Amino acid sequence: MTNEGQRTRIVLMEMLERHLNGLFAAIDHCYHHELLMPCLVLLYSGIDVAASLEPSTGSGEFPASLVKGAPHPWMRLLHATLHPPGTPLIRTLKDHSAWVSGVAVSPDGRRTVSASNDKTLKVWDLETGRELCTLQGHSASVSGVAVSPDGQRAVSASNARTLKVWDLETGSELRSLRGHSDSVKGVVVSPDGRRAVSASKDKTLKIWDLETGSELRTLQGHTDRVNGVAVSPDGGRTVSASDDQTLKVWDLETGRELRSLQGHSGWVMGVAVSADGQRAVSAPWDDTLKVWDLKVGAAVATFTCDASAQCCAFARAHSIAAGDIAGRVHFLELIEKS
């Protein structure tokens, strides 16, 4: 870069810093008065960018940090809720007697299924908040749940080393899937509804035929427990998240490991794949979220949370929601500049 170009960049960054100082002063006021929880939109140009919102102790400041490397990172504040600040909570679904460890929404958006440490699942009407039925049959806590694309079945993962397939219309158990040698931590159903992929503490993933209940293959390669799993929209790939601090991309048809995604410094607790199948987002125990380009296997953006993330999801191709252990939900949108 020429000296003139470097001076221009410094001036622009100084201008950006002045604007950010004012922005974060406003955020700090809102944060300490519980008016809203901050949320960022991150615009990046294909190089790793991190935006950090961390309340400091005692100073009353709300600093922001940008990780060097992106030539033109921009941020702007969004409402951190699905509704404008001040609007009331729609409803709370209560009836489990222990932690709720997972939730899945039916494709038509009318029902949700919750998984709990009380060994049950519950099916709820989202319009009324009414409990429709309780699914009983697991002998240990239920750690995750997925709903089939047609909304007719649910598959649940349990610390009893099993998965169960349920009929959501009748509430009856259709079959049990057995084969893991340790707790099953997560499950996802393929887009065609014919297969499920489970993630386990036994360091493996298993692919199941949902019609027969038979195990199709085992995916081996992680060196520690597997906490989460997601499938691409075309059903061709699955992505797993593990305590070995990596994610792995697998060919769902052959079971072959395609690549390993490395860059986290803590357990990776959750993973989601974008609707276009090009990106994955990971939620690890290192106070960050990372967005990955699945084609090249590289991280393209990093967001620093106030606490370790536990779960994440794509709302649209570039919109992300993530929850951390401090009880916050972060809403982010990633936009690539041409």
ABEGO torsion letter per residue (X at the ends): XBAAAAAAAAAAAAAAAAAAAAAAAAAAAAAAAGABBBBBBBBBAGBBBBBBBBBBBGAGBBBBBBBBGBABBBBBBBBABABBBGBBBABBBBGBABBBABBBBBAAGABBBBBBAAGBBBBBBAAAGBBABBBBGBABBBABBBBBAAGABBBBBBAAGBBBBBBAAAGBBABBBBGBABBBABBBBBAAGABBBBBBAAGBBBBBBAAAGBBABBBBGBABBBABBBBBAAGABBBBBBAAGBBBBBBAAAGBBABBBBGBABBBABBBBBAAGABBBBBBAAGBBBBBBAAAGBBABBBBBABBBABBBBABAABBBBBBAAGBBBBBBBBBBX
